[in-house]
Amino acid sequence: MKRLHVHVGVDDLAQSIGFYSTLFGAEPTVTKDDYAKWMLDDPRVNFAISSGNAHKGVEHLGIQVESESELQEVYGRLKAADRPVLEEGATTCCYAKSEKSWIADPQGVVWEAFFTNGEATVYGDSPELSALSSNAAEANCCAPAMGPRATCCG
């Protein structure tokens, strides 16, 4: 079963944890010095906040899957969406080990599709996603600014 993912950049992590815990009626399932995550079932969402990013507000959206087969299904949809896809592959991000790819909608909203297969003790890295959103309106699917890991969706 898939789960919607929302990641929000915040200025004050403690204040935001208080706000979202009240809003969701639940404490975070993961809390770090720079990150918190709620794995909610009603609504079914992986909602995360972090204070370490320059971007504040909704940073990206995503679809989290629970199996490799679901991930392949979602990856097929990404490729069919006729947008540049950044295939990150195996990575450590947000205190988790995952397999993921990224895409931006025509307005530049960045989405990730991922399968989490373990925990990590460090926040990890994120790829440079600005090329995805800045090239969102480009007619050319294979935007060279995205680097060698980007693939054409056509």
GROMACS elastic network, one bead per residue, 0.5 to 0.9 nm:
[ bonds ]
;  ai    aj funct       b0    kb
    1    64     6  0.87844   500
    1    65     6  0.64611   500
    1    66     6  0.62302   500
    1    67     6  0.85241   500
    1    70     6  0.80240   500
    2    44     6  0.84369   500
    2    63     6  0.65643   500
    2    64     6  0.56904   500
    2    66     6  0.65651   500
    2    70     6  0.78471   500
    3    41     6  0.88024   500
    3    44     6  0.56605   500
    3    45     6  0.52908   500
    3    46     6  0.66190   500
    3    62     6  0.83624   500
    3    63     6  0.58215   500
    3    64     6  0.50907   500
    3    65     6  0.64330   500
    3    66     6  0.84608   500
    4    43     6  0.89504   500
    4    44     6  0.66582   500
    4    46     6  0.61186   500
    4    47     6  0.81737   500
    4    61     6  0.75184   500
    4    62     6  0.59220   500
    4    64     6  0.62594   500
    4    65     6  0.89604   500
    5    44     6  0.89716   500
    5    45     6  0.56201   500
    5    47     6  0.57761   500
    5    48     6  0.77507   500
    5    60     6  0.82679   500
    5    61     6  0.54626   500
    5    63     6  0.56148   500
    5    64     6  0.63486   500
    5   111     6  0.89328   500
    5   112     6  0.84013   500
    6    45     6  0.74666   500
    6    46     6  0.63936   500
    6    48     6  0.62118   500
    6    49     6  0.84008   500
    6    58     6  0.72681   500
    6    59     6  0.78458   500
    6    60     6  0.62371   500
    6    62     6  0.63212   500
    6    63     6  0.88371   500
    7    37     6  0.88886   500
    7    46     6  0.83410   500
    7    47     6  0.60491   500
    7    49     6  0.55793   500
    7    50     6  0.77367   500
    7    57     6  0.84137   500
    7    58     6  0.60373   500
    7    59     6  0.55289   500
    7    60     6  0.55120   500
    7    61     6  0.63055   500
    7    62     6  0.83485   500
    8    47     6  0.80330   500
    8    48     6  0.63145   500
    8    50     6  0.66175   500
    8    51     6  0.88342   500
    8    55     6  0.84782   500
    8    56     6  0.67592   500
    8    57     6  0.51105   500
    8    59     6  0.51557   500
    8    60     6  0.72703   500
    8    61     6  0.89761   500
    9    48     6  0.86288   500
    9    49     6  0.56441   500
    9    50     6  0.51270   500
    9    51     6  0.58300   500
    9    52     6  0.76941   500
    9    53     6  0.62588   500
    9    54     6  0.76391   500
    9    55     6  0.58291   500
    9    57     6  0.51047   500
    9    58     6  0.64226   500
    9    59     6  0.60515   500
   10    13     6  0.62507   500
   10    16     6  0.70459   500
   10    49     6  0.65169   500
   10    50     6  0.59204   500
   10    51     6  0.50724   500
   10    52     6  0.82601   500
   10    53     6  0.81082   500
   10    55     6  0.80962   500
   10    56     6  0.53505   500
   10    57     6  0.65161   500
   11    15     6  0.87315   500
   11    16     6  0.82377   500
   11    50     6  0.83834   500
   11    51     6  0.57513   500
   11    52     6  0.86074   500
   11    56     6  0.70788   500
   12    15     6  0.54757   500
   12    16     6  0.61698   500
   12    17     6  0.86489   500
   12    50     6  0.89785   500
   12    51     6  0.67762   500
   13    16     6  0.50769   500
   13    17     6  0.60004   500
   13    18     6  0.86023   500
   13    33     6  0.81742   500
   13    34     6  0.68303   500
   13    35     6  0.73045   500
   13    36     6  0.80234   500
   13    49     6  0.76099   500
   13    50     6  0.68368   500
   13    51     6  0.59402   500
   14    17     6  0.50824   500
   14    18     6  0.63009   500
   14    19     6  0.86916   500
   15    18     6  0.51977   500
   15    19     6  0.62985   500
   15    20     6  0.87862   500
   16    20     6  0.60237   500
   16    21     6  0.82472   500
   16    49     6  0.79657   500
   17    20     6  0.53297   500
   17    21     6  0.57993   500
   17    22     6  0.83965   500
   17    27     6  0.79973   500
   17    28     6  0.75892   500
   17    31     6  0.89739   500
   17    36     6  0.72048   500
   17    49     6  0.82152   500
   18    21     6  0.52430   500
   18    22     6  0.62029   500
   18    23     6  0.85973   500
   18    27     6  0.85227   500
   19    22     6  0.53160   500
   19    23     6  0.61606   500
   19    24     6  0.86782   500
   20    24     6  0.58748   500
   20    25     6  0.80426   500
   20    26     6  0.81887   500
   20    27     6  0.82778   500
   20    28     6  0.86396   500
   20    38     6  0.89048   500
   21    24     6  0.52865   500
   21    25     6  0.55895   500
   21    26     6  0.50572   500
   21    27     6  0.50599   500
   21    28     6  0.68731   500
   21    38     6  0.85479   500
   22    25     6  0.50243   500
   22    26     6  0.68717   500
   22    27     6  0.81535   500
   23    26     6  0.79965   500
   24    27     6  0.80092   500
   24    38     6  0.86160   500
   24    40     6  0.81881   500
   24    42     6  0.89710   500
   26    29     6  0.86797   500
   26    38     6  0.78598   500
   26    40     6  0.84435   500
   27    30     6  0.88147   500
   27    37     6  0.89414   500
   27    38     6  0.72129   500
   28    31     6  0.63310   500
   28    36     6  0.61336   500
   28    37     6  0.53172   500
   28    39     6  0.76069   500
   28    48     6  0.88947   500
   29    36     6  0.75941   500
   29    37     6  0.58331   500
   29    38     6  0.52123   500
   29    39     6  0.63935   500
   29    40     6  0.89772   500
   30    35     6  0.78038   500
   30    36     6  0.53712   500
   30    37     6  0.50812   500
   30    38     6  0.69255   500
   30    39     6  0.87014   500
   30    95     6  0.89264   500
   31    34     6  0.80597   500
   31    35     6  0.59333   500
   31    37     6  0.66664   500
   32    36     6  0.61219   500
   32    95     6  0.87343   500
   32   123     6  0.89371   500
   33    36     6  0.83124   500
   33    50     6  0.89808   500
   33    51     6  0.86636   500
   34    49     6  0.83521   500
   34    50     6  0.54580   500
   34    51     6  0.52111   500
   34    52     6  0.60544   500
   34   123     6  0.85242   500
   35    48     6  0.72651   500
   35    49     6  0.57005   500
   35    51     6  0.65627   500
   35    52     6  0.80365   500
   35    94     6  0.75015   500
   35    95     6  0.86881   500
   35   123     6  0.82558   500
   36    47     6  0.84515   500
   36    48     6  0.56813   500
   36    49     6  0.54446   500
   36    50     6  0.65531   500
   36    94     6  0.89848   500
   37    46     6  0.69243   500
   37    47     6  0.56395   500
   37    49     6  0.64809   500
   37    50     6  0.88405   500
   38    45     6  0.78246   500
   38    46     6  0.58634   500
   38    47     6  0.52172   500
   38    48     6  0.63644   500
   39    44     6  0.76165   500
   39    45     6  0.61171   500
   39    47     6  0.65734   500
   39    48     6  0.86470   500
   40    43     6  0.61652   500
   40    44     6  0.53270   500
   40    45     6  0.52657   500
   40    46     6  0.63197   500
   40    47     6  0.76622   500
   41    45     6  0.65685   500
   41    46     6  0.88133   500
   42    45     6  0.75821   500
   45    64     6  0.87784   500
   46    62     6  0.88953   500
   46    63     6  0.89566   500
   46    64     6  0.77738   500
   48    94     6  0.87199   500
   50    53     6  0.69012   500
   50    94     6  0.87515   500
   51    54     6  0.82037   500
   51    56     6  0.83898   500
   52    55     6  0.88882   500
   53    56     6  0.73621   500
   53    59     6  0.89299   500
   55    58     6  0.81468   500
   55    59     6  0.64942   500
   56    59     6  0.69506   500
   58    61     6  0.77182   500
   59   109     6  0.85587   500
   59   110     6  0.77276   500
   60   109     6  0.67945   500
   60   110     6  0.51267   500
   60   111     6  0.56953   500
   60   112     6  0.74357   500
   61   109     6  0.77684   500
   61   110     6  0.64049   500
   61   112     6  0.64250   500
   61   113     6  0.89325   500
   62   102     6  0.86377   500
   62   110     6  0.81215   500
   62   113     6  0.55758   500
   62   114     6  0.76788   500
   63    74     6  0.81488   500
   63   111     6  0.76581   500
   63   112     6  0.63478   500
   63   114     6  0.65180   500
   63   115     6  0.88113   500
   64    71     6  0.82199   500
   64   112     6  0.81547   500
   64   113     6  0.59931   500
   64   114     6  0.50952   500
   64   115     6  0.58999   500
   64   116     6  0.76807   500
   65    68     6  0.78287   500
   65    69     6  0.88331   500
   65    70     6  0.58827   500
   65    71     6  0.59755   500
   65    74     6  0.84245   500
   65   113     6  0.76826   500
   65   114     6  0.62590   500
   65   115     6  0.52418   500
   65   116     6  0.77842   500
   66    69     6  0.85858   500
   66    70     6  0.68105   500
   66    71     6  0.78468   500
   66   114     6  0.88695   500
   66   115     6  0.62055   500
   66   116     6  0.75573   500
   66   117     6  0.88782   500
   67    70     6  0.52820   500
   67    71     6  0.63389   500
   67    72     6  0.88302   500
   67   115     6  0.66169   500
   67   116     6  0.86906   500
   67   117     6  0.89497   500
   68    72     6  0.62610   500
   68    73     6  0.87008   500
   68   115     6  0.69374   500
   69    72     6  0.51359   500
   69    73     6  0.63508   500
   69    74     6  0.88102   500
   70    73     6  0.50125   500
   70    74     6  0.63032   500
   70    75     6  0.85728   500
   70   115     6  0.85256   500
   71    74     6  0.51446   500
   71    75     6  0.60106   500
   71    76     6  0.85367   500
   71    99     6  0.86288   500
   71   100     6  0.84917   500
   71   113     6  0.72601   500
   71   114     6  0.66499   500
   71   115     6  0.64116   500
   72    76     6  0.61463   500
   72    77     6  0.87390   500
   73    76     6  0.52069   500
   73    77     6  0.66159   500
   73    78     6  0.89694   500
   74    77     6  0.50326   500
   74    78     6  0.63358   500
   74    79     6  0.87928   500
   74   113     6  0.68981   500
   74   114     6  0.88250   500
   75    79     6  0.63100   500
   75    80     6  0.86080   500
   75   100     6  0.89861   500
   75   101     6  0.76018   500
   75   113     6  0.72266   500
   76    79     6  0.52394   500
   76    80     6  0.62118   500
   76    81     6  0.87252   500
   77    81     6  0.61501   500
   78    81     6  0.51956   500
   78    82     6  0.76827   500
   78    83     6  0.76541   500
   78    84     6  0.87683   500
   78    85     6  0.70792   500
   78   101     6  0.86513   500
   78   102     6  0.83989   500
   78   103     6  0.70652   500
   78   113     6  0.84401   500
   78   153     6  0.77594   500
   79    82     6  0.63084   500
   79    83     6  0.72735   500
   79    84     6  0.80751   500
   79    85     6  0.70101   500
   79   151     6  0.89241   500
   79   152     6  0.79775   500
   79   154     6  0.73022   500
   80    83     6  0.80569   500
   80   153     6  0.65845   500
   80   154     6  0.74823   500
   81    84     6  0.87217   500
   81   105     6  0.87687   500
   81   153     6  0.71952   500
   81   154     6  0.87257   500
   82    85     6  0.88494   500
   82   141     6  0.70312   500
   82   152     6  0.80710   500
   82   153     6  0.50670   500
   82   154     6  0.58855   500
   83   103     6  0.68670   500
   83   104     6  0.71594   500
   83   105     6  0.74334   500
   83   106     6  0.80008   500
   83   132     6  0.89543   500
   83   136     6  0.74308   500
   83   140     6  0.89377   500
   83   141     6  0.57709   500
   83   142     6  0.82782   500
   83   152     6  0.73665   500
   83   153     6  0.56584   500
   83   154     6  0.79849   500
   84   102     6  0.85961   500
   84   103     6  0.63008   500
   84   104     6  0.75836   500
   84   132     6  0.70436   500
   84   135     6  0.83506   500
   84   136     6  0.79928   500
   84   140     6  0.88340   500
   84   141     6  0.54430   500
   84   142     6  0.60173   500
   84   143     6  0.70193   500
   84   146     6  0.85359   500
   84   150     6  0.68112   500
   84   151     6  0.62659   500
   84   152     6  0.54115   500
   84   153     6  0.56597   500
   84   154     6  0.87232   500
   85   101     6  0.68416   500
   85   102     6  0.57001   500
   85   104     6  0.79559   500
   85   132     6  0.79241   500
   85   142     6  0.88123   500
   85   149     6  0.86945   500
   85   150     6  0.56763   500
   85   151     6  0.55603   500
   85   152     6  0.66263   500
   85   153     6  0.65468   500
   86   100     6  0.88511   500
   86   101     6  0.55440   500
   86   103     6  0.63928   500
   86   127     6  0.88477   500
   86   129     6  0.85239   500
   86   132     6  0.78313   500
   86   146     6  0.74815   500
   86   147     6  0.87940   500
   86   149     6  0.60642   500
   86   151     6  0.63917   500
   86   152     6  0.89754   500
   87   100     6  0.67092   500
   87   102     6  0.64391   500
   87   103     6  0.88964   500
   87   149     6  0.59814   500
   87   150     6  0.60852   500
   87   151     6  0.72165   500
   88    91     6  0.70939   500
   88    99     6  0.73498   500
   88   100     6  0.56107   500
   88   101     6  0.51600   500
   88   102     6  0.73466   500
   88   127     6  0.75644   500
   88   149     6  0.70042   500
   88   150     6  0.84333   500
   89    98     6  0.78581   500
   89   100     6  0.52259   500
   89   101     6  0.65366   500
   90    97     6  0.72963   500
   90    98     6  0.57061   500
   90   100     6  0.67045   500
   91    96     6  0.83213   500
   91    97     6  0.57842   500
   91    98     6  0.54139   500
   91    99     6  0.61164   500
   91   100     6  0.74434   500
   91   124     6  0.79256   500
   91   125     6  0.77343   500
   91   126     6  0.84635   500
   92    95     6  0.68156   500
   92    96     6  0.56131   500
   92    98     6  0.62116   500
   92    99     6  0.86578   500
   92   119     6  0.85625   500
   92   120     6  0.69347   500
   92   122     6  0.79296   500
   92   123     6  0.72241   500
   92   125     6  0.64067   500
   92   126     6  0.82404   500
   93    96     6  0.54835   500
   93    97     6  0.64986   500
   93    98     6  0.73694   500
   93   120     6  0.80602   500
   93   122     6  0.78406   500
   93   123     6  0.54176   500
   93   125     6  0.54728   500
   93   126     6  0.64120   500
   94    97     6  0.82921   500
   94   120     6  0.80975   500
   94   122     6  0.75974   500
   94   124     6  0.63317   500
   94   125     6  0.81263   500
   94   126     6  0.88180   500
   95   118     6  0.89315   500
   95   119     6  0.59942   500
   95   121     6  0.58264   500
   95   122     6  0.53063   500
   95   124     6  0.66418   500
   96   116     6  0.66508   500
   96   117     6  0.76139   500
   96   118     6  0.57313   500
   96   121     6  0.79195   500
   96   122     6  0.81169   500
   96   123     6  0.75619   500
   96   124     6  0.81204   500
   97   115     6  0.85917   500
   97   116     6  0.58167   500
   97   117     6  0.57065   500
   97   119     6  0.56299   500
   97   120     6  0.61589   500
   97   124     6  0.89151   500
   98   114     6  0.63959   500
   98   115     6  0.54306   500
   98   117     6  0.55756   500
   98   118     6  0.70569   500
   98   119     6  0.87829   500
   99   113     6  0.84080   500
   99   114     6  0.55268   500
   99   115     6  0.53759   500
   99   116     6  0.66271   500
   99   117     6  0.77620   500
  100   112     6  0.67383   500
  100   113     6  0.55340   500
  100   115     6  0.65912   500
  100   116     6  0.85913   500
  101   111     6  0.85529   500
  101   112     6  0.57251   500
  101   113     6  0.54894   500
  101   114     6  0.66507   500
  102   110     6  0.70456   500
  102   111     6  0.57012   500
  102   113     6  0.63771   500
  102   114     6  0.87715   500
  102   129     6  0.80799   500
  102   132     6  0.81200   500
  103   108     6  0.89346   500
  103   109     6  0.83864   500
  103   110     6  0.58115   500
  103   111     6  0.53310   500
  103   112     6  0.64212   500
  103   113     6  0.84062   500
  103   129     6  0.88142   500
  103   132     6  0.65377   500
  103   133     6  0.82674   500
  103   136     6  0.88697   500
  104   107     6  0.75610   500
  104   108     6  0.51980   500
  104   109     6  0.51990   500
  104   111     6  0.57802   500
  104   112     6  0.85844   500
  104   129     6  0.88507   500
  104   132     6  0.56550   500
  104   133     6  0.55631   500
  104   134     6  0.89732   500
  104   135     6  0.85076   500
  104   136     6  0.60751   500
  105   108     6  0.52766   500
  105   109     6  0.53458   500
  105   110     6  0.65791   500
  105   111     6  0.76254   500
  105   132     6  0.88458   500
  105   133     6  0.77180   500
  105   136     6  0.63897   500
  105   137     6  0.85941   500
  106   109     6  0.75149   500
  106   133     6  0.82417   500
  106   135     6  0.87946   500
  106   136     6  0.50243   500
  106   137     6  0.55144   500
  106   138     6  0.86743   500
  107   133     6  0.75213   500
  107   136     6  0.63137   500
  107   137     6  0.68745   500
  108   130     6  0.88836   500
  108   132     6  0.71193   500
  108   134     6  0.65172   500
  108   135     6  0.76278   500
  108   136     6  0.50872   500
  108   137     6  0.74833   500
  109   132     6  0.87933   500
  109   133     6  0.63563   500
  109   136     6  0.83824   500
  110   129     6  0.75842   500
  110   130     6  0.87889   500
  110   132     6  0.71857   500
  110   133     6  0.63366   500
  116   119     6  0.81438   500
  120   123     6  0.73617   500
  120   124     6  0.81390   500
  121   124     6  0.86626   500
  126   129     6  0.81247   500
  128   131     6  0.70381   500
  128   132     6  0.84640   500
  128   146     6  0.82662   500
  129   132     6  0.53816   500
  129   133     6  0.68213   500
  129   134     6  0.87314   500
  129   146     6  0.81409   500
  130   133     6  0.52729   500
  130   134     6  0.58122   500
  130   135     6  0.82374   500
  130   146     6  0.86053   500
  131   134     6  0.50810   500
  131   135     6  0.57643   500
  131   136     6  0.82256   500
  131   143     6  0.81337   500
  131   144     6  0.89745   500
  131   145     6  0.60106   500
  131   146     6  0.54035   500
  131   147     6  0.88929   500
  132   135     6  0.53606   500
  132   136     6  0.60112   500
  132   143     6  0.83971   500
  132   145     6  0.85746   500
  132   146     6  0.68120   500
  133   137     6  0.81970   500
  134   137     6  0.74456   500
  134   138     6  0.82968   500
  135   138     6  0.51461   500
  135   139     6  0.86383   500
  135   140     6  0.86404   500
  135   141     6  0.86535   500
  135   143     6  0.66402   500
  135   145     6  0.82232   500
  135   146     6  0.86856   500
  136   139     6  0.84737   500
  136   141     6  0.88653   500
  137   140     6  0.87829   500
  138   141     6  0.70163   500
  138   143     6  0.76736   500
  140   143     6  0.61988   500
  141   151     6  0.87192   500
  141   152     6  0.58042   500
  141   153     6  0.66771   500
  141   154     6  0.72414   500
  142   145     6  0.88264   500
  142   146     6  0.83715   500
  142   150     6  0.76794   500
  142   151     6  0.66851   500
  142   153     6  0.76840   500
  142   154     6  0.86919   500
  143   146     6  0.61299   500
  143   147     6  0.83434   500
  143   150     6  0.82100   500
  143   151     6  0.88985   500
  143   152     6  0.81560   500
  144   147     6  0.59623   500
  144   148     6  0.80714   500
  144   150     6  0.82277   500
  145   148     6  0.89656   500
  146   149     6  0.74362   500
  146   150     6  0.57734   500
  146   151     6  0.88786   500
  147   150     6  0.59351   500
  148   151     6  0.78598   500
  151   154     6  0.89732   500
